[in-house]
């Protein structure tokens, strides 16, 4: 089902809500832990940080395949191994941390998600977001269909968009999308 307005969509339209599943409204973003933009973080400190977050009740983790070229995903996989109470929101579309190059072809998104799942040791993530796509991508039925195919294959429960600029507005929503 395509949610026409994610702000008014019901949990049935978007999949079970995260708060209904007991996920706190606060999560941990992993760019500083896995990426290089904020300086290097050693592996032990990164994993200890994620474990401390889990101990404090955090169950929601934000990752992207470009954060440290997959390093944040590898570390998250290590920190959460064997746990089934973790919610992962991933992003794909950027080709490097600098953000200068993007690729939103359905084949790239599928391959990026598959590689992310492998790094995290998971068969599925909860949400996959297009990582700051330009308007023409938001308007592309081919990209929407590619994202929907990832849901249908069971690789992700829901899909959506992470927008860099509020002026960029999706005209249509993918199934289970969360409004910016």
CORWOVEN-V444046 format. One record per residue. N is the residue number from 1. RES is the residue in three letters. PHI is phi in whole degrees, 0 to 359 (999 if undefined). Layout:
# CORWOVEN-V444046
n-><N | N>
res-><RES | RES>
phi-><PHI | PHI>
This chain:
# CORWOVEN-V444046
n-><1 | 2 | 3 | 4 | 5 | 6 | 7 | 8 | 9 | 10 | 11 | 12 | 13 | 14 | 15 | 16 | 17 | 18 | 19 | 20 | 21 | 22 | 23 | 24 | 25 | 26 | 27 | 28 | 29 | 30 | 31 | 32 | 33 | 34 | 35 | 36 | 37 | 38 | 39 | 40 | 41 | 42 | 43 | 44 | 45 | 46 | 47 | 48 | 49 | 50 | 51 | 52 | 53 | 54 | 55 | 56 | 57 | 58 | 59 | 60 | 61 | 62 | 63 | 64 | 65 | 66 | 67 | 68 | 69 | 70 | 71 | 72 | 73 | 74 | 75 | 76 | 77 | 78 | 79 | 80 | 81 | 82 | 83 | 84 | 85 | 86 | 87 | 88 | 89 | 90 | 91 | 92 | 93 | 94 | 95 | 96 | 97 | 98 | 99 | 100 | 101 | 102 | 103 | 104 | 105 | 106 | 107 | 108 | 109 | 110 | 111 | 112 | 113 | 114 | 115 | 116 | 117 | 118 | 119 | 120 | 121 | 122 | 123 | 124 | 125 | 126 | 127 | 128 | 129 | 130 | 131 | 132 | 133 | 134 | 135 | 136 | 137 | 138 | 139 | 140 | 141 | 142 | 143 | 144 | 145 | 146 | 147 | 148 | 149 | 150 | 151 | 152 | 153 | 154 | 155 | 156 | 157 | 158 | 159 | 160 | 161 | 162 | 163 | 164 | 165 | 166 | 167 | 168 | 169 | 170 | 171 | 172 | 173 | 174 | 175 | 176 | 177 | 178 | 179 | 180>
res-><UNK | UNK | UNK | UNK | UNK | UNK | UNK | UNK | UNK | UNK | UNK | UNK | UNK | UNK | UNK | UNK | UNK | UNK | UNK | UNK | UNK | UNK | UNK | UNK | UNK | UNK | UNK | UNK | UNK | UNK | UNK | UNK | UNK | UNK | UNK | UNK | UNK | UNK | UNK | UNK | UNK | UNK | UNK | UNK | UNK | UNK | UNK | UNK | UNK | UNK | UNK | UNK | UNK | UNK | UNK | UNK | UNK | UNK | UNK | UNK | UNK | UNK | UNK | UNK | UNK | UNK | UNK | UNK | UNK | UNK | UNK | UNK | UNK | UNK | UNK | UNK | UNK | UNK | UNK | UNK | UNK | UNK | UNK | UNK | UNK | UNK | UNK | UNK | UNK | UNK | UNK | UNK | UNK | UNK | UNK | UNK | UNK | UNK | UNK | UNK | UNK | UNK | UNK | UNK | UNK | UNK | UNK | UNK | UNK | UNK | UNK | UNK | UNK | UNK | UNK | UNK | UNK | UNK | UNK | UNK | UNK | UNK | UNK | UNK | UNK | UNK | UNK | UNK | UNK | UNK | UNK | UNK | UNK | UNK | UNK | UNK | UNK | UNK | UNK | UNK | UNK | UNK | UNK | UNK | UNK | UNK | UNK | UNK | UNK | UNK | UNK | UNK | UNK | UNK | UNK | UNK | UNK | UNK | UNK | UNK | UNK | UNK | UNK | UNK | UNK | UNK | UNK | UNK | UNK | UNK | UNK | UNK | UNK | UNK | UNK | UNK | UNK | UNK | UNK | UNK>
phi-><999 | 264 | 283 | 290 | 218 | 298 | 292 | 248 | 293 | 275 | 304 | 295 | 281 | 253 | 86 | 299 | 289 | 294 | 291 | 295 | 273 | 83 | 273 | 297 | 281 | 239 | 226 | 241 | 277 | 255 | 300 | 298 | 283 | 261 | 274 | 243 | 297 | 251 | 101 | 289 | 239 | 291 | 303 | 298 | 296 | 298 | 294 | 301 | 296 | 294 | 294 | 298 | 298 | 300 | 298 | 274 | 102 | 290 | 235 | 255 | 233 | 255 | 229 | 210 | 297 | 273 | 292 | 65 | 54 | 96 | 299 | 298 | 291 | 300 | 293 | 297 | 301 | 292 | 290 | 248 | 307 | 82 | 263 | 246 | 254 | 259 | 253 | 245 | 250 | 251 | 229 | 213 | 136 | 280 | 258 | 202 | 296 | 293 | 77 | 280 | 235 | 226 | 212 | 242 | 299 | 307 | 294 | 294 | 299 | 297 | 294 | 296 | 295 | 300 | 293 | 297 | 301 | 296 | 298 | 272 | 69 | 238 | 262 | 200 | 244 | 284 | 216 | 240 | 249 | 293 | 270 | 54 | 284 | 286 | 303 | 297 | 288 | 299 | 272 | 276 | 291 | 295 | 293 | 302 | 297 | 295 | 293 | 299 | 297 | 294 | 292 | 298 | 281 | 81 | 280 | 211 | 279 | 212 | 229 | 189 | 223 | 254 | 260 | 278 | 239 | 295 | 292 | 279 | 234 | 295 | 279 | 227 | 252 | 282 | 304 | 74 | 292 | 253 | 293 | 291>
